[in-house]
Amino acid sequence: MRLLPNVMFQLFEELWFASDNSTVPIEYIGIRLMEVAKSTGNSREYVREHFKELITQGCVKMISETPLLFVFTEKGKNVKTLADVEAITSKVA
């Protein structure tokens, strides 16, 4: 599956705002994925693949299963521009 930088960037923005600039854990990930899917015109499953890649690339990590919570890693906190996001998506074969 080909990941798109614009979808990844929108996902980063949504998660960044949801985490209050990375000061609190990201809650309600399903809702976040649905919002990105709506705003980009893609399916939630497609956006979920982008989210999985953020985990694989070490930008986001799960800190709790119950409740389901995620946080940005130091690597993820350094992603600020579309060029940074393109670097992540270009690593995917």
Secondary structure, 3 states (H helix, E strand, C coil): CCCCHHHHHHHHHHHHHHCCCCCCCECCHHHHHHHHHHHHCCCHHHHHHHHHHHHHCCCEEEEEECCEEEEECHHHHCCCCHHHHHHHHHCCC
